[in-house]
């Protein structure tokens, strides 16, 4: 290497390291007079830190509960404050994970969660990243000149470029749409127990207009307005979901207890409900599609869902391919599916029209264990579709060989071994996985999560 090459190499290294950004620290025990350059010199709040950091920086957040400080005006024009407004292209990352780091919004008043004095949990701007925190008790206003003040009690993201990893979003509420999270991209995140208590037209008790990967969406609720056209999607609304577990969500006076108006790949929908306020209500758009409605389903498994009217499994889904819809229930008729175009799918009865469908018991491995057994008629009974070219895995990230015949449902048959096969129980709710080589907590909140977490 000559002198000129050496100089160029040094300048490149310096530029690369400069592009990585600086590290800063925030702790509930910090103080704004500190430098922010170490945990011992941490600042106290994210709002203060945001005035000091630059795009590309990382803010390391200590364990604890963050319930002081806020920012308003994000997005532009908003009148709803957020406990954390991460409006620069930075990474905010916890040091100890979601089980020990809590971001808490604010109710309007003690008995009224939504209203003028409510506070959202987090606003996440363009190209901002949030990792490893629990966001809880965030709320929205009930009226505002800016509609985003009515969406996303837990998280409101500027766009899909705003990314959330390994977080929990729970016990939040919004006036119109997305009780938990609105927009953004979510990975290995649990969205649970969020709600929209009296929505009109929109949807998403848990999440709306977002992209989800390896997430759990559970026990969220959307209550439609009795007097107007119903809202939809107890769990997810107008979203794209890969490898997600959609469980125990509910829509009241609407449709799509689990998901509505979305696209789902390798997802499991279990125990979701679509009901109505009034049993005498004859509106077809209320109380149908316990699992999904007007959603494209690819290699999904829908079981144990319920609709008070029609289609406990799937209702009016334009594309259902390589999927399994069994053991769903409805109050009137068509327990598993109604008005869906289905191909290479398993259901009882098999749908009229379409090709490659089977009417049979899928022979799951057990109750609430939707893996296929060796004798399942769903093995090698699907069809390779274009989306698999860029996502060649099943729910558990087992590899699907391109061009081969896939199984129906979210799981590829793997000889009966589950993802935690070969574990050693080391006590305290922990297992050591032979193939993973590390300690992984089973059950409880927080700790280390894996993409194959199930529930």
NUMI-126450 format. One record per atom (N, C-alpha, C): x, y, z. Coordinates in steps of 0.02 Angstrom, whole numbers, padded with zeros to 5 digits, always signed. Layout:
residues N
XYZ/...
end
This chain:
residues 455
+00043-00060+00000/+00000+00000+00000/+00045+00062+00000/+00035+00108-00049/+00075+00168-00051/+00045+00221-00005/+00080+00278+00000/+00058+00330+00047/-00011+00358+00031/-00025+00368-00034/-00090+00394-00053/-00146+00345-00035/-00133+00281-00048/-00183+00230-00030/-00194+00228+00045/-00140+00234+00083/-00145+00233+00156/-00187+00291+00182/-00175+00351+00153/-00213+00410+00174/-00287+00402+00159/-00302+00377+00098/-00371+00366+00079/-00404+00316+00125/-00367+00261+00142/-00395+00210+00187/-00410+00238+00255/-00365+00279+00283/-00375+00309+00349/-00436+00356+00348/-00440+00397+00295/-00497+00443+00290/-00563+00404+00284/-00562+00348+00248/-00623+00307+00241/-00643+00278+00308/-00595+00252+00346/-00610+00224+00412/-00639+00277+00458/-00608+00337+00457/-00633+00390+00500/-00704+00410+00480/-00716+00414+00415/-00783+00432+00391/-00834+00378+00410/-00813+00315+00405/-00859+00259+00423/-00877+00262+00496/-00828+00270+00539/-00842+00273+00611/-00882+00335+00629/-00869+00390+00593/-00908+00450+00606/-00981+00441+00587/-00992+00401+00534/-01061+00389+00511/-01100+00347+00560/-01065+00308+00603/-01099+00265+00651/-01135+00305+00704/-01114+00365+00716/-01147+00407+00766/-01119+00397+00836/-01140+00441+00880/-01116+00439+00950/-01164+00399+00993/-01139+00377+01051/-01180+00343+01101/-01196+00391+01158/-01260+00391+01179/-01283+00433+01233/-01323+00390+01282/-01334+00415+01343/-01367+00374+01394/-01421+00414+01430/-01477+00379+01444/-01533+00408+01481/-01552+00359+01536/-01567+00386+01595/-01587+00345+01651/-01638+00383+01694/-01687+00349+01725/-01732+00383+01771/-01695+00417+01828/-01635+00393+01842/-01594+00421+01896/-01544+00473+01870/-01549+00491+01807/-01502+00539+01779/-01522+00611+01794/-01486+00658+01762/-01498+00729+01773/-01477+00767+01711/-01513+00821+01696/-01500+00856+01634/-01435+00896+01634/-01407+00907+01692/-01342+00941+01696/-01284+00894+01679/-01299+00829+01674/-01246+00780+01658/-01226+00785+01584/-01172+00750+01567/-01147+00752+01498/-01185+00705+01452/-01218+00654+01480/-01253+00605+01439/-01207+00555+01405/-01142+00557+01420/-01094+00516+01383/-01079+00448+01416/-01109+00435+01473/-01101+00370+01506/-01162+00358+01550/-01170+00298+01574/-01227+00283+01617/-01223+00323+01682/-01162+00332+01706/-01152+00371+01767/-01168+00445+01756/-01162+00467+01694/-01176+00537+01676/-01239+00543+01633/-01287+00498+01644/-01346+00495+01601/-01391+00555+01610/-01426+00573+01555/-01480+00621+01560/-01542+00586+01588/-01592+00625+01606/-01650+00595+01640/-01707+00576+01593/-01716+00612+01538/-01774+00599+01495/-01755+00598+01422/-01795+00563+01383/-01786+00563+01310/-01801+00632+01280/-01854+00668+01303/-01865+00734+01274/-01804+00779+01279/-01768+00778+01335/-01708+00818+01340/-01653+00791+01294/-01645+00725+01292/-01593+00695+01250/-01603+00713+01177/-01666+00716+01154/-01679+00730+01084/-01655+00800+01064/-01649+00845+01110/-01625+00912+01094/-01549+00913+01088/-01516+00859+01108/-01443+00858+01109/-01412+00810+01058/-01450+00762+01033/-01422+00710+00989/-01431+00729+00916/-01397+00690+00873/-01400+00701+00800/-01420+00637+00765/-01443+00644+00703/-01460+00585+00663/-01402+00536+00663/-01418+00472+00670/-01367+00420+00670/-01342+00401+00738/-01359+00439+00790/-01337+00424+00858/-01379+00368+00888/-01353+00339+00942/-01389+00289+00981/-01397+00314+01053/-01459+00310+01077/-01473+00328+01147/-01486+00263+01184/-01443+00247+01233/-01450+00188+01275/-01491+00206+01336/-01543+00167+01348/-01592+00183+01401/-01585+00132+01458/-01576+00157+01517/-01570+00115+01577/-01638+00086+01597/-01637+00034+01637/-01699+00005+01663/-01735+00055+01707/-01801+00047+01711/-01841+00090+01753/-01905+00111+01719/-01942+00155+01752/-02006+00179+01726/-02000+00252+01706/-02019+00267+01645/-02013+00335+01618/-02084+00365+01614/-02099+00408+01661/-02165+00439+01664/-02162+00514+01680/-02105+00544+01666/-02100+00617+01670/-02072+00643+01604/-02088+00704+01588/-02066+00735+01525/-02111+00716+01467/-02114+00758+01417/-02154+00744+01357/-02135+00795+01303/-02157+00781+01242/-02149+00828+01186/-02216+00833+01150/-02229+00890+01120/-02291+00899+01082/-02274+00929+01014/-02317+00918+00965/-02305+00945+00898/-02276+00893+00851/-02277+00829+00870/-02252+00775+00827/-02307+00723+00819/-02328+00712+00756/-02308+00745+00694/-02329+00818+00693/-02306+00854+00642/-02320+00925+00637/-02395+00938+00639/-02415+00985+00681/-02485+01002+00688/-02521+00965+00743/-02489+00913+00770/-02521+00874+00823/-02526+00914+00888/-02582+00904+00922/-02592+00935+00988/-02586+00885+01044/-02575+00821+01026/-02570+00767+01076/-02497+00757+01095/-02479+00765+01158/-02409+00754+01178/-02392+00679+01178/-02329+00665+01173/-02303+00596+01179/-02251+00595+01234/-02252+00542+01273/-02200+00536+01325/-02131+00536+01294/-02123+00498+01241/-02061+00500+01203/-02077+00518+01131/-02052+00573+01106/-02057+00591+01036/-01988+00584+01005/-01978+00530+00969/-01912+00516+00939/-01915+00541+00867/-01904+00606+00859/-01916+00639+00795/-01854+00646+00752/-01797+00620+00775/-01737+00619+00735/-01721+00546+00715/-01679+00538+00665/-01662+00471+00640/-01610+00439+00685/-01630+00423+00746/-01585+00394+00796/-01612+00326+00816/-01570+00289+00852/-01591+00226+00883/-01596+00235+00958/-01654+00219+00986/-01663+00219+01059/-01668+00146+01080/-01621+00125+01122/-01615+00054+01137/-01605+00043+01212/-01645-00003+01240/-01639-00016+01312/-01578-00059+01327/-01552-00049+01386/-01495-00089+01409/-01517-00156+01438/-01579-00161+01461/-01601-00220+01498/-01665-00252+01472/-01691-00230+01415/-01748-00262+01384/-01815-00237+01407/-01866-00261+01372/-01934-00238+01383/-01961-00257+01452/-01934-00309+01482/-01958-00330+01548/-01937-00284+01604/-01891-00238+01590/-01867-00194+01643/-01869-00120+01624/-01895-00104+01566/-01895-00035+01542/-01964-00016+01519/-01994+00034+01551/-02065+00050+01541/-02074+00123+01523/-02111+00134+01469/-02129+00202+01447/-02205+00208+01458/-02225+00256+01500/-02294+00260+01522/-02325+00325+01497/-02382+00318+01462/-02419+00377+01439/-02460+00407+01495/-02517+00437+01478/-02557+00470+01530/-02630+00472+01510/-02673+00459+01560/-02745+00465+01550/-02766+00539+01549/-02824+00551+01518/-02853+00618+01521/-02869+00637+01594/-02900+00590+01630/-02915+00600+01701/-02922+00531+01732/-02930+00528+01796/-02931+00464+01831/-02984+00417+01804/-03043+00441+01791/-03097+00398+01767/-03108+00400+01693/-03071+00442+01656/-03081+00451+01584/-03014+00445+01549/-03001+00389+01516/-02935+00381+01484/-02923+00426+01424/-02974+00437+01383/-02965+00476+01321/-02989+00547+01331/-02953+00595+01302/-02975+00664+01308/-02919+00714+01299/-02933+00776+01314/-02888+00832+01300/-02821+00826+01335/-02820+00798+01395/-02758+00794+01433/-02724+00726+01430/-02745+00684+01384/-02714+00619+01375/-02645+00626+01343/-02606+00572+01347/-02539+00573+01319/-02523+00505+01286/-02499+00508+01225/-02476+00448+01189/-02411+00422+01220/-02397+00358+01209/-02335+00331+01233/-02275+00355+01194/-02273+00340+01128/-02213+00355+01087/-02234+00381+01019/-02201+00434+00996/-02203+00453+00926/-02135+00434+00896/-02136+00400+00838/-02075+00377+00807/-02070+00406+00737/-02020+00448+00726/-02013+00483+00663/-01981+00443+00608/-01972+00474+00550/-01941+00441+00492/-01872+00414+00510/-01861+00350+00493/-01796+00316+00502/-01773+00312+00574/-01819+00320+00621/-01803+00311+00691/-01814+00238+00710/-01777+00214+00761/-01782+00144+00783/-01789+00141+00858/-01833+00098+00881/-01845+00088+00953/-01837+00014+00968/-01796-00003+01019/-01781-00073+01033/-01787-00087+01108/-01828-00138+01125/-01826-00168+01190/-01857-00130+01247/-01917-00101+01238/-01951-00067+01293/-02024-00090+01295/-02057-00080+01352/-02129-00090+01358/-02163-00022+01358/-02211-00014+01313/-02249+00049+01308/-02319+00034+01334/-02342+00070+01384/-02406+00054+01414/-02443+00116+01436/-02510+00107+01441/-02554+00161+01466/-02547+00226+01427/-02543+00219+01361/-02543+00278+01317/-02613+00288+01289/-02634+00352+01281/-02702+00367+01260/-02703+00425+01211/-02759+00434+01178/-02766+00488+01129/-02822+00536+01150/-02828+00590+01111/-02884+00636+01120/-02948+00607+01088/-03004+00637+01103/-03068+00616+01073/-03087+00661+01015/-03058+00720+01011/-03071+00764+00954/-03010+00809+00943/-02997+00823+00881/-02939+00864+00863/-02944+00883+00790/-02914+00939+00771/-02910+00958+00701/-02861+00914+00662/-02818+00879+00698/-02770+00832+00668/-02793+00761+00684/-02813+00723+00634/-02840+00656+00645/-02791+00609+00679/-02725+00621+00669/-02677+00576+00700/-02679+00580+00776/-02709+00633+00803/-02717+00638+00875/-02768+00588+00902/-02804+00555+00856/-02854+00505+00875/-02830+00434+00862/-02769+00426+00836/-02742+00361+00818/-02681+00343+00860/-02671+00278+00873/-02609+00255+00903/-02597+00278+00974/-02633+00248+01022/-02622+00267+01091/-02554+00248+01117/-02528+00191+01094/-02462+00169+01115/-02406+00199+01073/-02410+00187+01007/-02358+00211+00961/-02392+00241+00900/-02368+00299+00878/-02385+00326+00813/-02320+00335+00776/-02313+00301+00718/-02253+00305+00678/-02265+00347+00616/-02213+00383+00595/-02219+00427+00537/-02230+00387+00473/-02197+00329+00467/-02203+00289+00406/-02174+00220+00421/-02171+00178+00369/-02142+00111+00376/-02068+00114+00392/-02035+00170+00380/-01963+00176+00395/-01949+00179+00470/-02001+00192+00510/-01994+00192+00583/-01999+00120+00607/-01948+00095+00642/-01944+00024+00658/-01945+00012+00733/-01982-00040+00753/-01987-00060+00823/-01967-00133+00829/-01921-00149+00874/-01898-00216+00884/-01904-00237+00958/-01924-00299+00969/-01922-00330+01036/-01955-00287+01090/-02012-00259+01073/-02049-00217+01121/-02114-00250+01141/-02146-00222+01192/-02213-00240+01213/-02255-00175+01210/-02313-00179+01178/-02359-00121+01176/-02425-00145+01206/-02442-00120+01264/-02499-00148+01300/-02540-00096+01337/-02604-00113+01347/-02649-00073+01389/-02653+00000+01367/-02654+00010+01301/-02661+00076+01273/-02729+00081+01237/-02750+00143+01223/-02815+00152+01192/-02815+00213+01147/-02855+00208+01092/-02862+00265+01046/-02935+00277+01031/-02951+00337+01010/-03020+00355+00998/-03049+00323+00935/-03010+00321+00880/-03037+00300+00816/-03004+00240+00785/-02938+00234+00791/-02903+00180+00756/-02838+00165+00792/-02819+00100+00792/-02754+00079+00817/-02745+00095+00891/-02779+00057+00933/-02771+00068+01004/-02699+00061+01026/-02663+00012+00997/-02593+00002+01016/-02544+00039+00973/-02545+00027+00907/-02492+00055+00864/-02520+00072+00795/-02500+00130+00769/-02521+00154+00704/-02461+00166+00660/-02459+00133+00603/-02404+00136+00555/-02340+00109+00586/-02287+00105+00544/-02223+00081+00567/-02212+00007+00550/-02151-00017+00564/-02132-00086+00553/-02111-00117+00619/-02142-00174+00636/-02134-00204+00703/-02107-00275+00695/-02055-00290+00733/-02024-00356+00731/-02016-00383+00802/-02036-00447+00811/-02032-00481+00876/-02062-00438+00931/-02119-00410+00918/-02152-00365+00965/-02220-00393+00985/-02237-00387+01048/-02302-00411+01073/-02349-00351+01082/-02406-00355+01048/-02456-00301+01049/-02518-00330+01083/-02532-00309+01145/-02583-00344+01184/-02625-00297+01228/-02688-00318+01235/-02735-00285+01281/-02746-00211+01265/-02741-00193+01202/-02756-00125+01181/-02827-00121+01154/-02854-00060+01148/-02924-00055+01128/-02941+00011+01094/-02994+00008+01054/-03029+00067+01030/-03100+00060+01057/-03120+00102+01105/-03183+00089+01141/-03247+00107+01105/-03243+00152+01055/-03305+00173+01022/-03289+00201+00953/-03259+00158+00910/-03234+00181+00846/-03288+00188+00794/-03273+00229+00744/-03319+00240+00688/-03280+00231+00623/-03301+00184+00581/-03275+00173+00514/-03205+00143+00512/-03159+00164+00554/-03091+00139+00551/-03086+00072+00586/-03026+00052+00607/-03019-00014+00638/-02952-00022+00673/-02942-00082+00698/-02879-00100+00729/-02877-00088+00803/-02905-00135+00842/-02898-00128+00914/-02826-00131+00936/-02786-00172+00901/-02715-00178+00918/-02670-00135+00875/-02676-00143+00809/-02629-00110+00763/-02663-00096+00697/-02642-00042+00664/-02672-00024+00599/-02619+00005+00553/-02625-00012+00488/-02583+00014+00434/-02509+00006+00450/-02490-00054+00472/-02422-00068+00492/-02397-00132+00459/-02332-00145+00466/-02302-00208+00444/-02276-00244+00505/-02293-00309+00512/-02274-00347+00571/-02237-00410+00551/-02182-00424+00585/-02142-00484+00574/-02130-00520+00640/-02149-00584+00644/-02137-00624+00704/-02166-00591+00766/-02224-00563+00760/-02257-00528+00816/-02314-00570+00845/-02334-00553+00906/-02394-00580+00937/-02443-00523+00946/-02505-00533+00921/-02559-00484+00927/-02614-00519+00966/-02623-00500+01029/-02666-00539+01074/-02710-00496+01118/-02773-00518+01126/-02820-00489+01175/-02833-00415+01165/-02832-00393+01102/-02851-00324+01086/-02925-00321+01067/-02956-00262+01074/-03027-00255+01060/-03042-00191+01022/-03089-00198+00975/-03115-00139+00940/-03191-00140+00946/-03219-00087+00974/-03291-00080+00982/-03318-00031+00931/-03357-00057+00884/-03386-00014+00833/-03442+00029+00862/-03457+00083+00826/-03511+00129+00846/-03578+00099+00825/-03622+00092+00873/-03687+00061+00860/-03728+00098+00808/-03721+00164+00803/-03765+00203+00761/-03741+00210+00689/-03677+00196+00677/-03649+00208+00610/-03621+00143+00582/-03595+00146+00521/-03562+00089+00490/-03505+00066+00535/-03500+00001+00544/-03454-00026+00594/-03381-00018+00574/-03338-00016+00624/-03266-00022+00614/-03247-00095+00618/-03185-00111+00602/-03166-00181+00595/-03096-00195+00622/-03083-00260+00631/-03015-00281+00649/-03000-00275+00722/-03019-00327+00761/-03004-00324+00832/-02929-00324+00846/-02891-00363+00806/-02819-00366+00815/-02782-00319+00769/-02789-00330+00703/-02751-00290+00654/-02796-00267+00598/-02782-00208+00571/-02823-00176+00519/-02777-00148+00466/-02791-00165+00403/-02754-00139+00345/-02678-00144+00357/-02656-00204+00374/-02586-00215+00389/-02559-00275+00350/-02494-00283+00351/-02460-00340+00321/-02425-00379+00376/-02439-00443+00380/-02414-00483+00437/-02378-00545+00411/-02317-00556+00435/-02278-00616+00421/-02264-00652+00486/-02278-00717+00487/-02259-00760+00544/-02285-00732+00610/-02347-00713+00612/-02375-00684+00673/-02427-00731+00705/-02432-00726+00770/-02481-00763+00809/-02536-00714+00829/-02598-00725+00804/-02654-00679+00814/-02704-00715+00859/-02710-00694+00921/-02743-00736+00971/-02789-00696+01018/-02853-00717+01023/-02897-00690+01074/-02917-00618+01065/-02916-00593+01003/-02939-00525+00990/-03014-00525+00977/-03045-00466+00983/-03118-00463+00975/-03139-00397+00943/-03188-00401+00898/-03220-00342+00871/-03294-00347+00889/-03322-00292+00913/-03393-00288+00931/-03426-00238+00884/-03481-00258+00853/-03516-00218+00803/-03471-00203+00744/-03438-00256+00721/-03394-00251+00663/-03376-00320+00639/-03327-00325+00595/-03306-00390+00567/-03231-00397+00572/-03209-00460+00566/-03137-00473+00569/-03111-00470+00640/-03129-00519+00681/-03106-00518+00751/-03031-00519+00757/-02998-00557+00714/-02925-00559+00716/-02894-00506+00673/-02908-00508+00607/-02879-00459+00561/-02930-00441+00508/-02923-00381+00481/-02970-00356+00430/-02930-00316+00378/-02948-00327+00314/-02920-00286+00261/-02844-00290+00257/-02816-00349+00269/-02744-00355+00276/-02717-00410+00230/-02652-00421+00233/-02619-00477+00199/-02579-00515+00252/-02591-00581+00256/-02560-00622+00308/-02523-00681+00278/-02462-00691+00300/-02419-00745+00275/-02393-00786+00335/-02402-00851+00333/-02377-00895+00387/-02403-00873+00455/-02465-00853+00459/-02493-00830+00522/-02541-00881+00552/-02547-00880+00618/-02593-00923+00654/-02644-00878+00687/-02709-00891+00672/-02764-00853+00701/-02805-00900+00743/-02806-00888+00808/-02839-00932+00855/-02879-00892+00906/-02940-00915+00920/-02979-00887+00975/-03001-00815+00967/-03005-00790+00906/-03029-00722+00894/-03105-00723+00885/-03138-00665+00897/-03211-00662+00895/-03235-00599+00859/-03291-00608+00822/-03327-00552+00793/-03399-00555+00818/-03420-00505+00857/-03487-00505+00886/-03521-00439+00871/-03582-00430+00898/-03620-00369+00886/-03653-00346+00950/-03670-00282+00952/-03702-00254+01011/-03772-00285+01021/-03809-00289+00967/-03879-00308+00970/-03890-00372+00931/-03915-00424+00963/-03925-00488+00930/-03976-00484+00873/-04020-00433+00874/-04070-00425+00822/-04044-00387+00761/-03983-00362+00766/-03953-00323+00711/-03942-00369+00651/-03972-00353+00594/-03967-00395+00534/-03913-00372+00486/-03875-00321+00505/-03823-00295+00461/-03770-00348+00448/-03759-00365+00385/-03710-00416+00366/-03639-00396+00385/-03628-00332+00394/-03561-00307+00408/-03546-00300+00482/-03585-00335+00523/-03571-00337+00594/-03575-00409+00618/-03525-00431+00652/-03526-00498+00682/-03508-00554+00634/-03466-00541+00583/-03445-00593+00536/-03369-00595+00531/-03343-00654+00513/-03270-00661+00505/-03234-00659+00572/-03244-00711+00612/-03212-00712+00677/-03136-00710+00673/-03108-00746+00626/-03035-00745+00618/-03012-00688+00573/-03040-00686+00512/-03018-00635+00463/-03075-00616+00417/-03072-00554+00394/-03119-00532+00343/-03084-00487+00292/-03103-00498+00228/-03075-00459+00173/-02999-00455+00177/-02969-00513+00188/-02897-00519+00198/-02869-00573+00152/-02809-00564+00126/-02775-00615+00088/-02736-00659+00136/-02749-00725+00132/-02718-00773+00179/-02675-00822+00140/-02611-00823+00156/-02564-00868+00124/-02530-00911+00177/-02538-00977+00172/-02508-01023+00220/-02525-01004+00292/-02587-00990+00303/-02610-00973+00371/-02651-01030+00400/-02654-01032+00466/-02695-01081+00502/-02746-01043+00544/-02811-01057+00533/-02865-01025+00570/-02904-01079+00606/-02905-01077+00673/-02939-01128+00712/-02965-01098+00777/-03025-01119+00796/-03052-01097+00860/-03075-01026+00863/-03089-00996+00805/-03116-00928+00803/-03193-00930+00802/-03225-00874+00818/-03298-00873+00824/-03327-00810+00795/-03382-00817+00758/-03421-00760+00733/-03493-00768+00755/-03522-00715+00780/-03591-00719+00804/-03640-00730+00746/-03620-00709+00686/-03664-00720+00628/-03634-00773+00582/-03590-00752+00536/-03566-00797+00485/-03489-00802+00488/-03466-00859+00463/-03394-00868+00450/-03351-00857+00512/-03351-00907+00555/-03307-00902+00613/-03234-00899+00594/-03216-00929+00538/-03147-00927+00515/-03132-00867+00472/-03155-00869+00408/-03139-00816+00361/-03201-00795+00322/-03210-00731+00313/-03268-00704+00278/-03245-00656+00223/-03271-00667+00162/-03257-00623+00106/-03183-00611+00095/-03144-00662+00101/-03072-00657+00089/-03058-00674+00015/-03030-00628-00021/-03023-00635-00093/-02973-00689-00113/-02923-00701-00071/-02872-00751-00086/-02856-00791-00023/-02868-00856-00025/-02849-00901+00029/-02812-00959-00003/-02746-00961+00006/-02704-01011-00028/-02661-01047+00023/-02656-01112+00016/-02613-01154+00060/-02631-01146+00134/-02694-01135+00148/-02713-01121+00217/-02758-01176+00246/-02764-01177+00311/-02806-01225+00346/-02857-01187+00388/-02921-01202+00378/-02975-01169+00415/-03020-01224+00444/-03012-01240+00507/-03050-01293+00539/-03069-01274+00610/-03121-01307+00635/-03141-01301+00706/-03159-01229+00726/-03181-01190+00678/-03207-01123+00693/-03283-01129+00703/-03314-01080+00733/-03386-01083+00748/-03420-01018+00728/-03485-01024+00711/-03525-00965+00696/-03595-00974+00726/-03627-00918+00741/-03693-00920+00772/-03748-00938+00725/-03741-00924+00659/-03794-00937+00611/-03775-00993+00563/-03722-00983+00525/-03703-01034+00475/-03632-01023+00452/-03606-01071+00413/-03540-01068+00382/-03485-01057+00435/-03471-01105+00476/-03423-01095+00531/-03352-01080+00509/-03329-01109+00453/-03259-01101+00434/-03246-01047+00382/-03291-01041+00333/-03278-00991+00281/-03342-00974+00244/-03344-00913+00216/-03401-00891+00176/-03377-00839+00126/-03398-00847+00063/-03382-00799+00010/-03307-00786+00004/-03268-00840+00007/-03195-00835-00001/-03174-00873-00064/-03123-00848-00099/-03093-00886-00153/-03035-00926-00123/-03040-00992-00125/-02990-01035-00092/-02959-01083-00142/-02894-01095-00133/-02858-01143-00175/-02805-01177-00133/-02797-01242-00143/-02746-01282-00108/-02751-01271-00033/-02812-01274-00008/-02825-01263+00063/-02867-01319+00092/-02865-01325+00157/-02901-01377+00193/-02955-01346+00236/-03017-01368+00227/-03071-01343+00268/-03129-01392+00266/-03175-01383+00311/-03235-01425+00313/-03297-01382+00316/-03340-01383+00264/-03330-01422+00202/-03280-01388+00155/-03256-01425+00106/-03212-01394+00056/-03251-01342+00017/-03221-01287-00001/-03258-01235-00037/-03275-01257-00108/-03329-01229-00133/-03346-01241-00203/-03302-01195-00246/-03281-01218-00303/-03236-01179-00344/-03165-01185-00317/-03119-01154-00352/-03049-01160-00332/-03022-01229-00349/-02957-01238-00341/-02925-01302-00357/-02882-01324-00298/-02872-01389-00293/-02826-01417-00244/-02851-01417-00172/-02915-01402-00161/-02941-01399-00093/-02958-01469-00067/-02953-01478-00001/-02970-01542+00029/-03018-01531+00087/-03063-01580+00096/-03110-01581+00151/-03088-01638+00196/-03049-01622+00248/-03021-01676+00289/-02997-01648+00356/-02988-01693+00402/-02957-01676+00466/-02882-01664+00452/-02855-01605+00468/-02784-01592+00454/-02736-01631+00497/-02763-01662+00550/-02722-01703+00595/-02664-01663+00625/-02684-01613+00665/-02634-01574+00701/-02600-01617+00755/-02544-01592+00779/-02505-01629+00829/-02540-01632+00896/-02585-01584+00910/-02620-01585+00974/-02662-01523+00982/-02697-01518+01039/-02737-01459+01053/-02692-01398+01057/-02710-01347+01018/-02671-01285+01014/-02600-01296+00989/-02587-01353+00961/-02522-01367+00929/-02538-01381+00855/-02528-01331+00813/-02551-01334+00744/-02498-01360+00696/-02445-01392+00722/-02398-01426+00679/-02432-01488+00649/-02409-01509+00591/-02438-01566+00558/-02405-01631+00580/-02445-01684+00583/-02418-01750+00598/-02401-01785+00532/-02368-01843+00539/-02344-01879+00479/-02401-01899+00433/-02460-01913+00461/-02516-01937+00421/-02563-01880+00397/-02544-01818+00406/-02587-01762+00388/-02597-01758+00312/-02659-01749+00290/-02672-01741+00218/-02648-01673+00191/-02627-01630+00236/-02603-01563+00216/-02529-01562+00198/-02495-01618+00210/-02424-01622+00191/-02417-01625+00115/-02370-01586+00089/-02354-01587+00017/-02418-01579-00026/-02463-01537-00002/-02527-01529-00037/-02540-01457-00059/-02492-01413-00049/-02500-01343-00068/-02471-01329-00136/-02457-01265-00149/-02428-01245-00212/-02379-01188-00199/-02322-01190-00233/-02272-01138-00226/-02299-01074-00258/-02298-01020-00219/-02324-00956-00244/-02270-00903-00243/-02280-00849-00278/-02227-00800-00291/-02199-00770-00227/-02240-00759-00175/-02215-00727-00115/-02161-00769-00080/-02163-00835-00091/-02115-00880-00059/-02044-00870-00087/-02039-00842-00146/-01972-00831-00175/-01930-00785-00132/-01963-00736-00101/-01926-00689-00059/-01934-00704+00016/-01979-00751+00032/-01990-00769+00103/-01998-00846+00107/-01943-00883+00098/-01949-00957+00092/-01946-00993+00160/-01985-00969+00208/-01986-01001+00274/-02057-01011+00297/-02066-01057+00345/-02131-01065+00375/-02135-01024+00439/-02187-01035+00479/-02197-00996+00540/-02138-01001+00588/-02107-01060+00591/-02051-01071+00636/-01984-01057+00603/-01985-01027+00544/-01925-01013+00505/-01890-01076+00481/-01928-01131+00474/-01903-01188+00438/-01900-01171+00364/-01846-01190+00331/-01835-01170+00262/-01877-01211+00214/-01909-01177+00167/-01945-01210+00112/-01900-01207+00050/-01884-01265+00024/-01841-01267-00035/-01879-01238-00095/-01851-01186-00127/-01886-01155-00183/-01905-01205-00237/-01966-01198-00262/-01990-01241-00315/-02020-01307-00292/-02015-01322-00227/-02044-01384-00202/-02119-01374-00187/-02153-01428-00168/-02224-01424-00150/-02228-01412-00075/-02253-01354-00054/-02257-01340+00018/-02317-01374+00049/-02318-01376+00115/-02376-01400+00152/-02428-01345+00157/-02489-01366+00173/-02541-01317+00190/-02531-01294+00262/-02551-01234+00277/-02547-01208+00345/-02482-01171+00358/-02475-01147+00419/-02419-01105+00438/-02354-01145+00450/-02362-01209+00466/-02303-01251+00481/-02288-01299+00425/-02224-01307+00409/-02202-01362+00368/-02189-01422+00414/-02207-01480+00390/-02195-01540+00430/-02120-01549+00441/-02101-01562+00504/-02030-01567+00520/-02015-01631+00559/-02055-01683+00548/-02041-01746+00582/-02067-01748+00652/-02109-01699+00671/-02139-01699+00737/-02101-01662+00789/-02040-01638+00774/-02000-01602+00824/-02019-01529+00824/-02036-01502+00882/-02051-01432+00889/-01987-01391+00893/-01994-01325+00891/-01935-01282+00892/-01896-01287+00957/-01930-01310+01012/-01895-01316+01076/-01876-01389+01091/-01878-01431+01039/-01860-01501+01050/-01787-01506+01073/-01776-01553+01117/-01708-01563+01142/-01686-01514+01195/-01734-01482+01229/-01716-01433+01280/-01699-01467+01346/-01663-01430+01387/-01649-01451+01456/-01682-01402+01503/-01725-01426+01546/-01759-01383+01595/-01710-01367+01650/-01693-01302+01658/-01644-01283+01709/-01677-01246+01767/-01745-01248+01769/-01780-01219+01826/-01796-01145+01816/-01841-01121+01857/-01860-01051+01855/-01895-01030+01791/-01925-01078+01756/-01958-01062+01693/-01911-01054+01634/-01848-01077+01641/-01799-01069+01588/-01782-01136+01556/-01769-01136+01491/-01747-01195+01455/-01684-01179+01416/-01639-01228+01414/-01580-01220+01371/-01592-01261+01308/-01592-01227+01250/-01608-01260+01187/-01544-01288+01156/-01546-01352+01137/-01487-01384+01111/-01462-01351+01046/-01508-01330+01004/-01488-01301+00940/-01474-01227+00943/-01500-01193+00995/-01492-01121+01001/-01430-01102+01041/-01412-01146+01088/-01351-01134+01126/-01354-01078+01175/-01413-01063+01200/-01418-01008+01248/-01479-01020+01292/-01486-00979+01343/-01542-00986+01388/-01600-00944+01365/-01659-00974+01361/-01718-00940+01334/-01775-00947+01384/-01805-00892+01407/-01860-00897+01455/-01924-00921+01422/-01961-00963+01454/-02024-00987+01429/-02080-00960+01473/-02121-00915+01445/-02176-00886+01484/-02153-00825+01522/-02201-00789+01550/-02184-00728+01586/-02173-00671+01538/-02156-00614+01564/-02147-00554+01523/-02074-00534+01523/-02054-00503+01468/-01985-00478+01463/-01937-00534+01447/-01873-00523+01459/-01822-00574+01447/-01805-00578+01373/-01775-00634+01355/-01752-00645+01287/-01808-00677+01247/-01825-00650+01190/-01876-00679+01147/-01842-00708+01085/-01876-00754+01053/-01850-00782+00991/-01905-00779+00938/-01886-00781+00875/-01936-00775+00823/-01988-00831+00826/-01971-00886+00858/-02017-00943+00862/-02052-00945+00929/-02073-00888+00953/-02099-00885+01021/-02169-00912+01029/-02209-00919+00974/-02279-00939+00982/-02314-00888+01025/-02344-00909+01080/-02374-00863+01127/-02331-00855+01188/
end
